[in-house]
Amino acid sequence: MNTYKLSNIALDDFRRFLFEEGCSRTETYSRTKGRGGHEKWNRADLTRPIILQTHISPVPEHIVKNTLRNLGITRKDFFAKIYQ
């Protein structure tokens, strides 16, 4: 039985996962739009960017779920890749 939770993903692990999936960090929001610690991740085939809050670790579960949906990756595949 799988005991991994989407709510316990460390920010550094999630960044590494995005990088390995071919996403690139295009900019930090704090430089372009007001205050805040957000990162914008993109990939050529995505319809919308992935926005991460850099001041919250672990990454909130709803961010992980939305990212997996956008990338077209199942939970099982996600855990296989992140906990290799």
Number of C-alpha atoms within 10 A of each C-alpha: 3 6 4 12 10 17 15 12 18 14 18 13 14 17 18 12 16 20 15 12 12 11 21 16 16 12 13 17 17 12 11 8 9 8 9 13 14 18 18 16 21 19 18 10 9 13 10 11 17 21 16 22 16 16 11 12 14 16 21 17 14 11 16 19 16 12 17 15 12 15 17 10 12 12 16 10 10 14 15 10 12 14 9 5
